[in-house]
Amino acid sequence: MKYNALIERPKCTKHGEYMHLRADNQLSEEAALCGAWYDCPAHGCTCSVLLPSVMLKTLVHASIVRPKRKTKRV
């Protein structure tokens, strides 16, 4: 999976620490498809950030923006 470079890693909103990229071996196939996951390194903190993949953005966009149906005029 290809990721774009970040200018700055996400920071935890509770601790202000830079988050760490979650290792690929810790992700399920579904989570890996969603994108890059970052976790707070502070002990016991459960804050995470998802940077969505291009595929996830495409799927979400396709589910929101549906083509208009053509209706026949009588």
PESULLIN-V975083 format. One record per residue. N is the residue number from 1. SS is DSSP state (~ for helix, > for strand, _ for the rest). PSI is psi in whole degrees, 0 to 359 (* if undefined). NEAR is the number of other C-alpha atoms within 12 Angstrom. Layout:
n=N ss=SS psi=PSI near=NEAR
n=N ss=SS psi=PSI near=NEAR
This chain:
n=1 ss=_ psi=139 near=14
n=2 ss=_ psi=134 near=13
n=3 ss=_ psi=149 near=17
n=4 ss=_ psi=151 near=13
n=5 ss=_ psi=142 near=9
n=6 ss=_ psi=148 near=10
n=7 ss=_ psi=318 near=6
n=8 ss=_ psi=140 near=11
n=9 ss=_ psi=154 near=22
n=10 ss=_ psi=152 near=25
n=11 ss=> psi=147 near=21
n=12 ss=_ psi=134 near=21
n=13 ss=_ psi=338 near=17
n=14 ss=_ psi=320 near=16
n=15 ss=_ psi=341 near=18
n=16 ss=_ psi=7 near=15
n=17 ss=_ psi=149 near=21
n=18 ss=> psi=137 near=21
n=19 ss=_ psi=156 near=27
n=20 ss=> psi=141 near=22
n=21 ss=> psi=129 near=26
n=22 ss=_ psi=135 near=22
n=23 ss=_ psi=145 near=15
n=24 ss=~ psi=328 near=17
n=25 ss=~ psi=353 near=10
n=26 ss=~ psi=359 near=15
n=27 ss=_ psi=141 near=17
n=28 ss=_ psi=169 near=15
n=29 ss=~ psi=321 near=12
n=30 ss=~ psi=317 near=15
n=31 ss=~ psi=322 near=21
n=32 ss=~ psi=324 near=27
n=33 ss=~ psi=327 near=24
n=34 ss=~ psi=329 near=25
n=35 ss=> psi=207 near=28
n=36 ss=> psi=127 near=34
n=37 ss=> psi=135 near=29
n=38 ss=> psi=138 near=29
n=39 ss=> psi=148 near=29
n=40 ss=_ psi=134 near=27
n=41 ss=_ psi=351 near=22
n=42 ss=_ psi=140 near=19
n=43 ss=_ psi=126 near=10
n=44 ss=_ psi=354 near=10
n=45 ss=_ psi=135 near=16
n=46 ss=_ psi=14 near=16
n=47 ss=_ psi=135 near=24
n=48 ss=> psi=157 near=25
n=49 ss=> psi=137 near=23
n=50 ss=> psi=125 near=24
n=51 ss=> psi=107 near=26
n=52 ss=> psi=145 near=23
n=53 ss=_ psi=164 near=22
n=54 ss=~ psi=321 near=19
n=55 ss=~ psi=317 near=19
n=56 ss=~ psi=317 near=20
n=57 ss=~ psi=320 near=18
n=58 ss=~ psi=316 near=15
n=59 ss=~ psi=318 near=16
n=60 ss=~ psi=315 near=15
n=61 ss=~ psi=318 near=13
n=62 ss=~ psi=328 near=12
n=63 ss=~ psi=336 near=11
n=64 ss=~ psi=314 near=11
n=65 ss=_ psi=101 near=11
n=66 ss=_ psi=145 near=10
n=67 ss=_ psi=144 near=9
n=68 ss=_ psi=142 near=7
n=69 ss=_ psi=141 near=6
n=70 ss=_ psi=129 near=6
n=71 ss=_ psi=144 near=6
n=72 ss=_ psi=138 near=5
n=73 ss=_ psi=139 near=4
n=74 ss=_ psi=* near=3
